[in-house]
Amino acid sequence: MDLLMHSRGADEAEKYLRKTIKAYDEDLEAGYRARVALIEVLMHRGKYKEAAELCHLIRENKNYNHLFEKDRKLHLVQVFIYGMLNDGKKAKHFWKKFKKVCKDGRE
């Protein structure tokens, strides 16, 4: 069920972002940004588990570490994702990371 997006538009956005990820896989920043956008689309569609899995892949990819660590938005998005998945421990962890990134004055 699509929570905030009409089904057809959400399907098209998801397909477009998946193609973009493949096309820009070698471009670290563009690939990272496309993955983050896909996470947002998945969230809006209520696909929290899939969004969490993609977050995990980003966190585990050492090529994205420098982008991920300073990305306030992705830390905050993960708070919501894990909250919706009733994983309070992870939600709290990313809330702390979000506050730290904000305090450090990063991106």
N, C-alpha and C positions, 0 to 999 in steps of 0.2 A: 504494500500500500504506500502510495506516495503521500507524504504528509504535507509538504509545502509546494510541491511542483506538480504540474499536470503530467500525467504519465508519458505522453508522447514527447514533450519537451525534456523531461528528465531522462528518458531513454536515449534521446539524441545527445544530450549533454554528456551522459555517461559514455556512450560509444565514441563521441568526439574526443573526450579526454583520454580514453584508453588508447586511441590511435595516436594522439599527441604524445603520450608517454613513450610509445614505441618509436615514434619518429625522432624524438629528442632524447633518446636514452643516453647518447654520448655527451650531450650538453647538460652538465650537472645541474646548473641552476634552473634551466627550463624544465628539465625532467622532474626536479624537486617540486617546482611550482605547479606543474601539471598534476602531480600526485596529491599535493595539498588541496588543489581545486577538486579533484576526484573525491577526496575524503569529505569535503564539504557537501558535494552532491549526494554522496551516499548517506551522510547524516540527515540531510533534508528529506531523503526518501525513507528514512527509518531503518536503514541497513547498518545498524550500529556495529554489529559483529564484523561485517566486512570492512567497515571503516577502521575499526580497531586493528584488524589484521594488517591493513595497509599502513597504519601508523607504526605498527611493530616492524614491518619491513623497512620503513624509512629509518627508524631508530637503529636497526641492526646494520644498515648499509654504511660502512665507514666513509664512503665517498660523500655522504650527505651530513656527516657529523657536524661540520662547521656551519652548515645552514640550519640544521635542526636545533642545535644548542642555543642559538640566538633568536629563534623564531617564537616570539610571544604568542602569536595567534595559534600556532599548532599546539603549544602546551595547553592553552585555554580550551581549544577544541577537544583535546583529549580528556579534560576534566568533564566536559559534557558527555562525551561518548561513554566513558567508563561509569559516569553517574547513571546514564540511561541503561547500562548493562548491569546495574546494581553491584558494581565492583568499587566499593567505597575506598578500599586501600589504594588502588591505582588512581582513582579520582583525586584523593588527598595528596598522593605523591606528585601528580602533575600540577595540582594547585600550588604546592610548595615551589616547584620548578618555575611556574609562571610568575609567582611573586619574586623569586630570586632574579629572574631575567629582567623583570620590570625595575627592580631595585638597582641592578647593575647598569641600567640605562641602555640596554642593547636594543636592537631593531624594534 
